[in-house]
Amino acid sequence: MPAPSPFRPIAFVWNGKLEDFNTSLAWSPGGKRLAAASVSGQVAIYDAAEGKAIHLIEQAHADGCDAIAWRPDGNALATAGRDGTWKLWDTEDGKLLAEHEAGALWAEHLAWSPRPIGERGHLLALGAGNTLSLWTETGTPAGEASGEAIKLPKKTVTDLAWIMGGTSLAVATSTEIIVRDHAVENDTPRVFRSRDPILNMAFSPSGKWLMTGNQDCSVHVWNTDSGTEMHMRGFAAKVRQLAWHRNSRWLATGGGLAISVWDCSGRGPEGRTPLLLEWHADQLSALQYQPEGDWLASGARDGSIAIWSPTQRQNQISRAKISSGVTRVAWSPDGKLLAATGEGGEVQVLAVE
């Protein structure tokens, strides 16, 4: 009689399909819907329970859609693309609510403030080329003062995130990260400068640690209280995947075939040996921790997907595969479902039993 499998069963709940390489993936705030976008410009909004495409926008952006972001009430979706525009869509009827020039040909970064910013409500931050702009919930400009708060002369925006409770906006460029509290009038921005080109960033949920993945195959770490900077080098590839555990102690990073899980308690990760999670046979392409749990999902360019519980002795708990390379993974807000997208346009939702 064969020995029982050490892995939890994983079920393929439903699947969808877009025309081309999937670029973006996001659950609605309540987890009832799932949106995905592709390099062809298609944007699909699915019913998360049935897997039915409620809305399929065939060409949301003429030259490809690079970013999507749900408005915090879940009733609208912002999209941005390579046609130099950003758009706001009604997710009930699929109609276009607003369309604006992004300020540069490639609009790649969108982020809604999770909390209202004074009387202006939730704000949408948009990064396009070296242009940063802020927009209201209805898609109108949030005001010149807000738009001019962060100057980006000749610096391309590489990442955006609302942090510190949802009113502070962090903007990464190739050489620095600028943080400004948009709830405080005339707040003086904090600046973290890097000598190595920045690809992306991730603030710990506690706000204590700022991590960046860099062009030179390294990870930089700042203690945001003291400003102390640390470095972890020697990755096999550029570090494009950063994932924080909800308690801010553990940081998972890509940068090769293996996942490195760093202990960021106390003095931080510098000088510590990371836990290595090894199974993928191809380049890691996606990482995300459960928002309300302890599991870590990873995907690779060969289509392999793994679910890990890094602090347990049996740290890999489930595995699966889709038909093309994984481009994104995303846990539902309750952590019960995992969505994954592929280079061939697949949109797959899985559940670990």
BAROSE-115499 format. One record per residue (C-alpha): residue number from 1; chain; residue in three letters; y, z negated, x negated. Coordinates in steps of 0.05 Angstrom, whole numbers, plus 5000, padded with zeros to 4 digits. Example, Ala and Ser with C-alpha at 12.3 -4.5 7.8 and 13.67 -1.06 7.14 Angstrom:
2
(pt 1 'A' 'ALA' (4910 4844 4754))
(pt 2 'A' 'SER' (4979 4857 4727))
***
This chain:
353
(pt 1 'A' 'MET' (5000 5000 5000))
(pt 2 'A' 'PRO' (5067 5020 4969))
(pt 3 'A' 'ALA' (5115 4965 4949))
(pt 4 'A' 'PRO' (5174 4955 4997))
(pt 5 'A' 'SER' (5239 4989 4977))
(pt 6 'A' 'PRO' (5290 4941 4945))
(pt 7 'A' 'PHE' (5345 4980 4981))
(pt 8 'A' 'ARG' (5374 4970 5049))
(pt 9 'A' 'PRO' (5364 5029 5096))
(pt 10 'A' 'ILE' (5425 5074 5104))
(pt 11 'A' 'ALA' (5435 5115 5167))
(pt 12 'A' 'PHE' (5474 5180 5173))
(pt 13 'A' 'VAL' (5513 5165 5237))
(pt 14 'A' 'TRP' (5548 5232 5246))
(pt 15 'A' 'ASN' (5576 5289 5207))
(pt 16 'A' 'GLY' (5634 5339 5212))
(pt 17 'A' 'LYS' (5655 5400 5172))
(pt 18 'A' 'LEU' (5720 5429 5147))
(pt 19 'A' 'GLU' (5727 5498 5115))
(pt 20 'A' 'ASP' (5738 5476 5043))
(pt 21 'A' 'PHE' (5744 5421 4992))
(pt 22 'A' 'ASN' (5765 5356 5026))
(pt 23 'A' 'THR' (5828 5326 4996))
(pt 24 'A' 'SER' (5843 5266 5040))
(pt 25 'A' 'LEU' (5807 5216 5084))
(pt 26 'A' 'ALA' (5834 5158 5126))
(pt 27 'A' 'TRP' (5811 5112 5182))
(pt 28 'A' 'SER' (5861 5096 5237))
(pt 29 'A' 'PRO' (5885 5023 5235))
(pt 30 'A' 'GLY' (5839 5002 5291))
(pt 31 'A' 'GLY' (5780 5042 5264))
(pt 32 'A' 'LYS' (5771 5083 5327))
(pt 33 'A' 'ARG' (5788 5149 5294))
(pt 34 'A' 'LEU' (5779 5183 5227))
(pt 35 'A' 'ALA' (5824 5237 5197))
(pt 36 'A' 'ALA' (5806 5285 5142))
(pt 37 'A' 'ALA' (5843 5343 5108))
(pt 38 'A' 'SER' (5824 5401 5064))
(pt 39 'A' 'VAL' (5851 5446 5011))
(pt 40 'A' 'SER' (5852 5503 5062))
(pt 41 'A' 'GLY' (5904 5465 5103))
(pt 42 'A' 'GLN' (5858 5442 5159))
(pt 43 'A' 'VAL' (5867 5372 5187))
(pt 44 'A' 'ALA' (5814 5342 5234))
(pt 45 'A' 'ILE' (5818 5278 5275))
(pt 46 'A' 'TYR' (5750 5252 5297))
(pt 47 'A' 'ASP' (5728 5201 5349))
(pt 48 'A' 'ALA' (5695 5151 5302))
(pt 49 'A' 'ALA' (5643 5129 5353))
(pt 50 'A' 'GLU' (5619 5198 5375))
(pt 51 'A' 'GLY' (5636 5241 5315))
(pt 52 'A' 'LYS' (5672 5291 5359))
(pt 53 'A' 'ALA' (5733 5327 5332))
(pt 54 'A' 'ILE' (5788 5307 5381))
(pt 55 'A' 'HIS' (5839 5351 5346))
(pt 56 'A' 'LEU' (5828 5406 5295))
(pt 57 'A' 'ILE' (5893 5432 5266))
(pt 58 'A' 'GLU' (5872 5497 5233))
(pt 59 'A' 'GLN' (5932 5503 5187))
(pt 60 'A' 'ALA' (5972 5440 5184))
(pt 61 'A' 'HIS' (6000 5464 5117))
(pt 62 'A' 'ALA' (5999 5536 5095))
(pt 63 'A' 'ASP' (5977 5525 5023))
(pt 64 'A' 'GLY' (5933 5463 5031))
(pt 65 'A' 'CYS' (5941 5391 5055))
(pt 66 'A' 'ASP' (5943 5340 4999))
(pt 67 'A' 'ALA' (5959 5274 5036))
(pt 68 'A' 'ILE' (5950 5241 5103))
(pt 69 'A' 'ALA' (5973 5172 5128))
(pt 70 'A' 'TRP' (5964 5138 5196))
(pt 71 'A' 'ARG' (6026 5106 5226))
(pt 72 'A' 'PRO' (6010 5032 5233))
(pt 73 'A' 'ASP' (6005 5036 5309))
(pt 74 'A' 'GLY' (5952 5090 5303))
(pt 75 'A' 'ASN' (5989 5137 5350))
(pt 76 'A' 'ALA' (6014 5186 5298))
(pt 77 'A' 'LEU' (5990 5217 5232))
(pt 78 'A' 'ALA' (6034 5240 5175))
(pt 79 'A' 'THR' (6011 5299 5132))
(pt 80 'A' 'ALA' (6040 5330 5070))
(pt 81 'A' 'GLY' (6021 5394 5033))
(pt 82 'A' 'ARG' (6033 5448 4982))
(pt 83 'A' 'ASP' (6081 5486 5028))
(pt 84 'A' 'GLY' (6135 5436 5010))
(pt 85 'A' 'THR' (6136 5402 5078))
(pt 86 'A' 'TRP' (6113 5339 5111))
(pt 87 'A' 'LYS' (6096 5333 5185))
(pt 88 'A' 'LEU' (6084 5280 5238))
(pt 89 'A' 'TRP' (6031 5292 5291))
(pt 90 'A' 'ASP' (6017 5257 5357))
(pt 91 'A' 'THR' (5945 5235 5353))
(pt 92 'A' 'GLU' (5936 5232 5429))
(pt 93 'A' 'ASP' (5953 5304 5445))
(pt 94 'A' 'GLY' (5954 5335 5375))
(pt 95 'A' 'LYS' (6025 5360 5382))
(pt 96 'A' 'LEU' (6075 5365 5325))
(pt 97 'A' 'LEU' (6128 5311 5330))
(pt 98 'A' 'ALA' (6170 5325 5268))
(pt 99 'A' 'GLU' (6172 5372 5208))
(pt 100 'A' 'HIS' (6216 5366 5146))
(pt 101 'A' 'GLU' (6225 5393 5077))
(pt 102 'A' 'ALA' (6192 5346 5027))
(pt 103 'A' 'GLY' (6241 5359 4969))
(pt 104 'A' 'ALA' (6191 5395 4924))
(pt 105 'A' 'LEU' (6137 5448 4932))
(pt 106 'A' 'TRP' (6078 5400 4924))
(pt 107 'A' 'ALA' (6081 5339 4970))
(pt 108 'A' 'GLU' (6023 5295 4949))
(pt 109 'A' 'HIS' (6038 5222 4965))
(pt 110 'A' 'LEU' (6048 5186 5032))
(pt 111 'A' 'ALA' (6048 5112 5049))
(pt 112 'A' 'TRP' (6071 5074 5112))
(pt 113 'A' 'SER' (6097 5004 5105))
(pt 114 'A' 'PRO' (6046 4957 5138))
(pt 115 'A' 'ARG' (6103 4913 5164))
(pt 116 'A' 'PRO' (6169 4933 5197))
(pt 117 'A' 'ILE' (6229 4936 5150))
(pt 118 'A' 'GLY' (6284 4904 5191))
(pt 119 'A' 'GLU' (6312 4944 5249))
(pt 120 'A' 'ARG' (6285 5009 5219))
(pt 121 'A' 'GLY' (6214 4991 5236))
(pt 122 'A' 'HIS' (6156 5017 5195))
(pt 123 'A' 'LEU' (6179 5064 5140))
(pt 124 'A' 'LEU' (6142 5124 5111))
(pt 125 'A' 'ALA' (6149 5134 5036))
(pt 126 'A' 'LEU' (6140 5206 5012))
(pt 127 'A' 'GLY' (6131 5229 4940))
(pt 128 'A' 'ALA' (6140 5303 4924))
(pt 129 'A' 'GLY' (6152 5325 4853))
(pt 130 'A' 'ASN' (6207 5280 4826))
(pt 131 'A' 'THR' (6234 5266 4896))
(pt 132 'A' 'LEU' (6223 5201 4934))
(pt 133 'A' 'SER' (6247 5196 5006))
(pt 134 'A' 'LEU' (6239 5146 5063))
(pt 135 'A' 'TRP' (6230 5164 5137))
(pt 136 'A' 'THR' (6229 5126 5203))
(pt 137 'A' 'GLU' (6171 5120 5252))
(pt 138 'A' 'THR' (6197 5180 5291))
(pt 139 'A' 'GLY' (6204 5224 5229))
(pt 140 'A' 'THR' (6279 5219 5218))
(pt 141 'A' 'PRO' (6311 5203 5150))
(pt 142 'A' 'ALA' (6315 5128 5139))
(pt 143 'A' 'GLY' (6384 5133 5108))
(pt 144 'A' 'GLU' (6415 5156 5043))
(pt 145 'A' 'ALA' (6420 5086 5016))
(pt 146 'A' 'SER' (6344 5077 5021))
(pt 147 'A' 'GLY' (6330 5146 4993))
(pt 148 'A' 'GLU' (6375 5134 4933))
(pt 149 'A' 'ALA' (6348 5065 4917))
(pt 150 'A' 'ILE' (6300 5092 4865))
(pt 151 'A' 'LYS' (6325 5146 4818))
(pt 152 'A' 'LEU' (6272 5193 4790))
(pt 153 'A' 'PRO' (6307 5241 4744))
(pt 154 'A' 'LYS' (6256 5290 4715))
(pt 155 'A' 'LYS' (6199 5243 4731))
(pt 156 'A' 'THR' (6141 5265 4776))
(pt 157 'A' 'VAL' (6116 5214 4827))
(pt 158 'A' 'THR' (6042 5201 4812))
(pt 159 'A' 'ASP' (6028 5145 4863))
(pt 160 'A' 'LEU' (6059 5104 4919))
(pt 161 'A' 'ALA' (6041 5036 4949))
(pt 162 'A' 'TRP' (6072 4983 4994))
(pt 163 'A' 'ILE' (6056 4915 4964))
(pt 164 'A' 'MET' (6076 4841 4965))
(pt 165 'A' 'GLY' (6065 4832 5039))
(pt 166 'A' 'GLY' (6085 4902 5057))
(pt 167 'A' 'THR' (6160 4905 5045))
(pt 168 'A' 'SER' (6162 4921 4971))
(pt 169 'A' 'LEU' (6150 4993 4951))
(pt 170 'A' 'ALA' (6119 5010 4884))
(pt 171 'A' 'VAL' (6130 5080 4857))
(pt 172 'A' 'ALA' (6091 5105 4797))
(pt 173 'A' 'THR' (6115 5161 4753))
(pt 174 'A' 'SER' (6084 5187 4689))
(pt 175 'A' 'THR' (6120 5135 4646))
(pt 176 'A' 'GLU' (6136 5075 4690))
(pt 177 'A' 'ILE' (6126 5037 4756))
(pt 178 'A' 'ILE' (6187 5016 4796))
(pt 179 'A' 'VAL' (6182 4961 4848))
(pt 180 'A' 'ARG' (6237 4948 4899))
(pt 181 'A' 'ASP' (6239 4902 4960))
(pt 182 'A' 'HIS' (6265 4944 5018))
(pt 183 'A' 'ALA' (6275 4882 5061))
(pt 184 'A' 'VAL' (6328 4856 5013))
(pt 185 'A' 'GLU' (6394 4893 5011))
(pt 186 'A' 'ASN' (6414 4915 4941))
(pt 187 'A' 'ASP' (6351 4887 4911))
(pt 188 'A' 'THR' (6346 4899 4836))
(pt 189 'A' 'PRO' (6284 4940 4821))
(pt 190 'A' 'ARG' (6231 4913 4774))
(pt 191 'A' 'VAL' (6206 4964 4723))
(pt 192 'A' 'PHE' (6140 4965 4685))
(pt 193 'A' 'ARG' (6140 5017 4629))
(pt 194 'A' 'SER' (6079 5050 4599))
(pt 195 'A' 'ARG' (6073 5088 4534))
(pt 196 'A' 'ASP' (6012 5125 4561))
(pt 197 'A' 'PRO' (6018 5175 4619))
(pt 198 'A' 'ILE' (6001 5142 4686))
(pt 199 'A' 'LEU' (5953 5176 4735))
(pt 200 'A' 'ASN' (5949 5122 4789))
(pt 201 'A' 'MET' (5961 5048 4802))
(pt 202 'A' 'ALA' (5931 4990 4841))
(pt 203 'A' 'PHE' (5963 4922 4854))
(pt 204 'A' 'SER' (5916 4864 4867))
(pt 205 'A' 'PRO' (5920 4838 4939))
(pt 206 'A' 'SER' (5951 4773 4911))
(pt 207 'A' 'GLY' (6005 4813 4876))
(pt 208 'A' 'LYS' (5990 4779 4809))
(pt 209 'A' 'TRP' (5960 4840 4774))
(pt 210 'A' 'LEU' (5983 4912 4767))
(pt 211 'A' 'MET' (5932 4961 4740))
(pt 212 'A' 'THR' (5942 5034 4722))
(pt 213 'A' 'GLY' (5891 5088 4705))
(pt 214 'A' 'ASN' (5918 5132 4649))
(pt 215 'A' 'GLN' (5915 5202 4620))
(pt 216 'A' 'ASP' (5889 5176 4553))
(pt 217 'A' 'CYS' (5824 5147 4585))
(pt 218 'A' 'SER' (5851 5076 4587))
(pt 219 'A' 'VAL' (5870 5022 4638))
(pt 220 'A' 'HIS' (5935 4983 4631))
(pt 221 'A' 'VAL' (5943 4914 4662))
(pt 222 'A' 'TRP' (6007 4875 4675))
(pt 223 'A' 'ASN' (6014 4803 4697))
(pt 224 'A' 'THR' (6070 4814 4747))
(pt 225 'A' 'ASP' (6094 4742 4740))
(pt 226 'A' 'SER' (6101 4740 4664))
(pt 227 'A' 'GLY' (6107 4815 4650))
(pt 228 'A' 'THR' (6051 4809 4598))
(pt 229 'A' 'GLU' (6017 4876 4586))
(pt 230 'A' 'MET' (5943 4885 4568))
(pt 231 'A' 'HIS' (5900 4946 4553))
(pt 232 'A' 'MET' (5827 4966 4563))
(pt 233 'A' 'ARG' (5808 5029 4525))
(pt 234 'A' 'GLY' (5746 5070 4508))
(pt 235 'A' 'PHE' (5730 5101 4576))
(pt 236 'A' 'ALA' (5693 5167 4573))
(pt 237 'A' 'ALA' (5742 5203 4619))
(pt 238 'A' 'LYS' (5810 5195 4652))
(pt 239 'A' 'VAL' (5810 5135 4698))
(pt 240 'A' 'ARG' (5825 5162 4767))
(pt 241 'A' 'GLN' (5788 5108 4807))
(pt 242 'A' 'LEU' (5813 5037 4816))
(pt 243 'A' 'ALA' (5787 4989 4870))
(pt 244 'A' 'TRP' (5806 4916 4881))
(pt 245 'A' 'HIS' (5761 4864 4915))
(pt 246 'A' 'ARG' (5797 4829 4972))
(pt 247 'A' 'ASN' (5800 4762 4934))
(pt 248 'A' 'SER' (5837 4795 4874))
(pt 249 'A' 'ARG' (5785 4770 4824))
(pt 250 'A' 'TRP' (5746 4834 4814))
(pt 251 'A' 'LEU' (5772 4903 4796))
(pt 252 'A' 'ALA' (5725 4963 4794))
(pt 253 'A' 'THR' (5744 5024 4752))
(pt 254 'A' 'GLY' (5716 5093 4741))
(pt 255 'A' 'GLY' (5726 5136 4680))
(pt 256 'A' 'GLY' (5656 5164 4668))
(pt 257 'A' 'LEU' (5586 5158 4696))
(pt 258 'A' 'ALA' (5586 5082 4700))
(pt 259 'A' 'ILE' (5629 5035 4741))
(pt 260 'A' 'SER' (5663 4978 4703))
(pt 261 'A' 'VAL' (5675 4914 4743))
(pt 262 'A' 'TRP' (5727 4869 4710))
(pt 263 'A' 'ASP' (5737 4794 4720))
(pt 264 'A' 'CYS' (5811 4784 4730))
(pt 265 'A' 'SER' (5810 4709 4742))
(pt 266 'A' 'GLY' (5850 4662 4698))
(pt 267 'A' 'ARG' (5882 4697 4638))
(pt 268 'A' 'GLY' (5859 4766 4662))
(pt 269 'A' 'PRO' (5809 4820 4640))
(pt 270 'A' 'GLU' (5832 4834 4569))
(pt 271 'A' 'GLY' (5780 4815 4518))
(pt 272 'A' 'ARG' (5726 4807 4570))
(pt 273 'A' 'THR' (5664 4850 4575))
(pt 274 'A' 'PRO' (5659 4884 4643))
(pt 275 'A' 'LEU' (5597 4886 4686))
(pt 276 'A' 'LEU' (5570 4958 4683))
(pt 277 'A' 'LEU' (5540 4989 4745))
(pt 278 'A' 'GLU' (5498 5048 4723))
(pt 279 'A' 'TRP' (5460 5097 4767))
(pt 280 'A' 'HIS' (5503 5159 4779))
(pt 281 'A' 'ALA' (5481 5218 4737))
(pt 282 'A' 'ASP' (5547 5255 4744))
(pt 283 'A' 'GLN' (5621 5239 4738))
(pt 284 'A' 'LEU' (5646 5184 4785))
(pt 285 'A' 'SER' (5695 5212 4836))
(pt 286 'A' 'ALA' (5707 5156 4888))
(pt 287 'A' 'LEU' (5708 5080 4893))
(pt 288 'A' 'GLN' (5727 5030 4947))
(pt 289 'A' 'TYR' (5712 4958 4964))
(pt 290 'A' 'GLN' (5700 4935 5035))
(pt 291 'A' 'PRO' (5765 4910 5065))
(pt 292 'A' 'GLU' (5732 4848 5095))
(pt 293 'A' 'GLY' (5668 4843 5054))
(pt 294 'A' 'ASP' (5640 4844 4984))
(pt 295 'A' 'TRP' (5606 4912 4980))
(pt 296 'A' 'LEU' (5631 4967 4935))
(pt 297 'A' 'ALA' (5620 5040 4952))
(pt 298 'A' 'SER' (5619 5095 4899))
(pt 299 'A' 'GLY' (5611 5170 4900))
(pt 300 'A' 'ALA' (5600 5222 4845))
(pt 301 'A' 'ARG' (5608 5296 4834))
(pt 302 'A' 'ASP' (5534 5310 4846))
(pt 303 'A' 'GLY' (5539 5284 4918))
(pt 304 'A' 'SER' (5507 5216 4903))
(pt 305 'A' 'ILE' (5532 5155 4940))
(pt 306 'A' 'ALA' (5516 5082 4923))
(pt 307 'A' 'ILE' (5531 5016 4956))
(pt 308 'A' 'TRP' (5536 4957 4908))
(pt 309 'A' 'SER' (5541 4882 4913))
(pt 310 'A' 'PRO' (5564 4871 4841))
(pt 311 'A' 'THR' (5559 4795 4839))
(pt 312 'A' 'GLN' (5487 4793 4863))
(pt 313 'A' 'ARG' (5427 4799 4817))
(pt 314 'A' 'GLN' (5402 4860 4854))
(pt 315 'A' 'ASN' (5470 4893 4850))
(pt 316 'A' 'GLN' (5454 4961 4880))
(pt 317 'A' 'ILE' (5435 4952 4952))
(pt 318 'A' 'SER' (5433 5023 4981))
(pt 319 'A' 'ARG' (5439 5096 4961))
(pt 320 'A' 'ALA' (5448 5164 4994))
(pt 321 'A' 'LYS' (5467 5236 4979))
(pt 322 'A' 'ILE' (5509 5290 5012))
(pt 323 'A' 'SER' (5503 5365 4999))
(pt 324 'A' 'SER' (5563 5373 4953))
(pt 325 'A' 'GLY' (5605 5331 4905))
(pt 326 'A' 'VAL' (5637 5270 4936))
(pt 327 'A' 'THR' (5713 5274 4939))
(pt 328 'A' 'ARG' (5731 5210 4978))
(pt 329 'A' 'VAL' (5697 5148 5005))
(pt 330 'A' 'ALA' (5730 5101 5056))
(pt 331 'A' 'TRP' (5705 5039 5092))
(pt 332 'A' 'SER' (5724 5029 5164))
(pt 333 'A' 'PRO' (5772 4970 5175))
(pt 334 'A' 'ASP' (5714 4925 5197))
(pt 335 'A' 'GLY' (5671 4947 5138))
(pt 336 'A' 'LYS' (5613 4968 5181))
(pt 337 'A' 'LEU' (5618 5044 5170))
(pt 338 'A' 'LEU' (5629 5085 5107))
(pt 339 'A' 'ALA' (5660 5154 5110))
(pt 340 'A' 'ALA' (5651 5204 5054))
(pt 341 'A' 'THR' (5678 5274 5044))
(pt 342 'A' 'GLY' (5652 5330 5000))
(pt 343 'A' 'GLU' (5674 5389 4959))
(pt 344 'A' 'GLY' (5642 5435 5010))
(pt 345 'A' 'GLY' (5681 5407 5068))
(pt 346 'A' 'GLU' (5631 5355 5092))
(pt 347 'A' 'VAL' (5655 5295 5132))
(pt 348 'A' 'GLN' (5599 5244 5135))
(pt 349 'A' 'VAL' (5597 5175 5166))
(pt 350 'A' 'LEU' (5542 5127 5144))
(pt 351 'A' 'ALA' (5520 5056 5162))
(pt 352 'A' 'VAL' (5483 5008 5118))
(pt 353 'A' 'GLU' (5432 4966 5157))
***
